[in-house]
Each structure stands twice: as C-alpha cells, then as structure tokens.
Amino acid sequence: MPPEIKSTSKKSKTKYVFVTGGVISGIGKGISTASIASLIKSAGYKISIMKVDMYLNIDAGTINPMEHGEVFVTEDGMETDQDLGNYERFINQNFLRHNYMTMGQVYYDVITRERQFEYGGQDVEGHVHIPNEIIRRIKETAEKDSAEVMFIEVGGTVGEYQNVMFFEAIRRFRQMYPDSVFLIHLVYLPRPGHLGEIKSKPAQSSIYELYKLGLQPNFVICRSETAIDSKKKSLIAFNAGIPETAIIAAPDVDCVYKIPILFKKQNLHLELLEVMGLEAKNKQNEEWEQLTERIDKPENRLKIAIVGKYFSFGDSVLTDAYLCVLEAVRHGGWKLDTEALIQWFDVERFEDKEEEKKITEELKQYDGIIVPQGWGSRGVEGKLKCAKFARENKIPYLGLCFGMQMAVIEYARDVLGLKDANSEEVNPKTKNPVIHIMPNQKEYMKNKQYGGTIRLGAWPCVLKEGSIIEESYREFGDERIDDKNIVFERHRHRYEFNNEYREKLEKAGLIVSGTSPDGKLVEAVELSRDEHPFFVGTQFHPEYKSRPLSPHPLFCAFMKACIKPAMVKNKNSGVRS
C-alpha cells in the first residue's frame, strides 16, 4: 500500500459512519444522514459530517440549479451541494469547505501533489491513489472538527460506475479500522399500483451490489410510501445478513423534521451507539418533539408567494432550486405558530401581456411576497412588476440578493423617474446602472473565471439604528447582533448597489439600512413604516443561516408582518385563519 495510507490494527479515536444509497437517487439520503447525526449529537458526542459527490466539478457553484438543486454557501464561502444546508438545519451547527468533497477536488489534489513530487516518483494510479486521497481528506476533516463520530454521505447510488472509487475507499478504510468504520445503506421499496404491495427485491439487489464491492451494511434504512411490516424487515435482514433490529422503517412523512423522531422511536441512535461500542452520554432532549407539536397545530395559515424562475421544468415543479428560502419561511412561521402556505410563482407568466391582469388579481390573494436569488436577464421584468405590486399595495415584501436589486431598480424607475434604470447584469449598456458589477469582478469576467470568484461567505454588516431590519434582529435574534449593530451574513453575488445613485435614492425615500463596516457596500434597503408595513431587501442571504430550532430573525419579522393583515382579513370574513 502506498506510504501515505498505512494499514494499522490500532483503533481510531474517531468513529466513521458512511451513509450510502441504492435503487434510486433522491429518496432522502441527506435528510436521513442529518437526522441520525443530530440524534448522536444530542446523545452527547461531538460530530462532524461530510458530503462527497461523484461529479468532476470542483464545487457546485457553476451547476445549473434546475439540474442539481440549490447551491448552499458555507460560512467560509464554499459553494456546496444543498445537503450541507440540510446538515446545518438539522444539526444546528456550521460546517465549512472541508466538509464537502467532490471527485473533481480529489483528482485535482492528486494531480497537484504529483506535480509537486509528493509521491516520490511513483506511478500515480487511479485505483491506488484516488481512494487513498479520499480517505486522507476524510481523516483530515475529522481531525479539524475534533469529531468523536463522523458521518460521510456518499452521493448517488451503489452500482454507478462514477462511484466505484468512493466505495473502494470505504472498503479500504474499513479494512484499516474494522472497529471504527460503519455503514448505513438507504434503499427504496417501491409499491407498484397494479400489485398493491411493497416489493423488497430492488432493495435486496442493492445490498447485493454492496457485497460485490466487499461491503456489508450495519444498518439498512427502508424508504417507502408506508411503513414496512415485520415480515418484510425479517426478509431484508435475512438477505442482508444483519439483525432485524438493524432494519429501519422510513415511510413518507408530511414534514422532514419529523424524521429524527421517527428514527428515535426505532432506537436507531441507541443501536448505532451500541454497534460503535459507545453509550449515550446525555438524555435525549425534547426539542424536536416540541417543534413538531408547533408544526402540527398552527394558529394561523398564511399564503406566501415565492417569485422565481428556476422551479418550472416541463410539467414538474422543482422546489429544490429555492430550498433554503422555502425552509426559512417555514421556520419563521413556526416560531409564530403559523403555517406558511407557499405558492411558487413563475415570473415569466408576468411577461405575457394577456396574463398580466389575471396575475395581478392572483397576487392580491397573498399575505406576503418574496423575491429570492436569481441570475441573468430572464424573468427580470416579471420580478420588477412583483416588487412594484408589493410596494404599491403594501403587501409585506422580502427581497433576497437579486430580490433586493429588483426592489432598487423598480424604485429608481417608478419613484426616482429613471425609466431605463437597470442592472448591468441584465443590460450592460444601460444608461442608469443602479446595480453594477463589483469592481474586482470585471477582471474575472473578462478572463471567464466564473467558478469560486464571486463574493462568497459570511461578511459583517452594520445595521441602521431604529430600522426595520435592526429591530427584527433585536426582537427575534438578539444573539446574532452585537452592541455595535453588526451582524455576519452569507453572500453569493457578483453585482451590487451602485453608490453613485445612493444619495438620489435616499432623498427619494429609499432607506439604506445596512452597509459594510466601511460604508462602501450597501447590504440592505427598506422603506419606512409610514410608507409600508414591511418592505425589506438584503444583498446577503439570510436563508442560509435559518434553522428550525433557530429561525432567522428576518423571516420571523416578515411572517409577523404578514400575520396582522391576514388576521384582520379573516376576522372580518368570520373565518378563523
């Protein structure tokens, strides 16, 4: 074996739990991994987690959200798979760039090390050095995070050609540390309509694929429409060669935040601890149970429109493109015992003149409007019309990144009178670029350096005393703001508010309520309460840092602003919200 990874009979101080999938993708491997990790954390162990993906991209930053789902940005500015967001939401802690690995990163590092003569003149071979590099990175992450238990989710499904090196790394790692490396395999059990029963054969075939790779799972999680019975558990346990108690039912649930409770009721965390030779240090907390009670018994229901362009795909609605926003709205609602009834609103419909009047009538039905992130010129005019409608009709509005920029452009056009105001991203030749490219980005764009070059990660923002946004943090997230009104929020953008128009816009009534500490970058804008109940836009992405047990203040404040008119409306109609 190459010198950088040596076999050892010593026990590892960290326990490593790999989570793999079979049959089909998209069945909740990330949510399951996050749920189990949250249970082990609440049992008193310091955990870390990593997502590994098979694609050769260095990161997820340049992947189309329609194809891969939303890009999640970490505190230190890594553009990652959306599962990192799931991890942070369930485990309630930050993860960083070293918690995310792609096959592209692995190959890049191996080739770079070879060029630097770090292999001492060896032949560098895929089947030898690639799995070893994967193992090295996993161990390094565990050390950085001082993890007692580390979870590694392997993207894709067993049997895929692209995944072979990852599975070989698991086999080799387990061979090195047989008492410290464990495997949980997630499978899908279909229920064909013409048969009317759950079939386990695809799951068994998936487990056989693991055996072909020299791996046996310690646990099998069975995803299905309804819970599997003991007979099916017994059959799968027999074919997997593991105890029936290691077969975990994972039927569909109406809310993903109920999954930790589902696993807890089946003692998955205690069974896993026992297999790892560990014991629960803490008594399990009741936070998740309390959360689900609030979810199931809302006092209010509000209709919220999320205005975007990345969710219509043929006849399908792909909500993953705005996953963090969707979850943050829900979190904010639950904090106020309120359920958000979210409508995905396709802005491109707004650009059809025949549809415009009909759409305007539709928007009047909503209690709040959110315009989230976006790129490019497609759908811009529709977003501007939505921002204008919310402003003029005093419907609570929250603009996120691109949504803030849309609010600025609309205000410049309609209030300041700059009819051709625009963003340079949308129209590079506009005479009034109220949104322009950040100066340091011009060279990147010129040289086509798109990946990892935009403004990323957490940056400080000073909030204006007495502003809506400052008071939102004070009311719902006092721990997030210091005595100098500074908050740290994550960014992902290349264009910004053009300060040449700042004085004119402020004189026209637009309030700059957040800036960088040096005052050079506009981070948030809003309208006064006298003009609008809640009209706020942020250049940063508050949704990245919202969690069910710690919702983001801005989403809480937005939902609170939506509740008041909704309650009055329902009271007048004699209907309880």
PyMOL commands that set and color helices and strands:
alter all, ss='L'
color gray80, all
select helices_A, chain A and resi 29-42+65-68+83-91+97-99+103-115+126-144+161-176+201-212+230-240+244-246+256-265+268-275+287-296+319-335+347-351+353-363+380-392+402-414+441-446+468-476+478-480+499-507+542-545+553-573
alter helices_A, ss='H'
color red, helices_A
select strands_A, chain A and resi 15-21+47-53+72-73+79-80+100-102+149-154+181-188+219-224+247-251+300-308+312-313+316-317+338-346+368-371+397-400+421-423+432-437+455-463+486-493+495-497+511-515+522-526+535-538
alter strands_A, ss='S'
color yellow, strands_A
deselect
rebuild
show_as cartoon
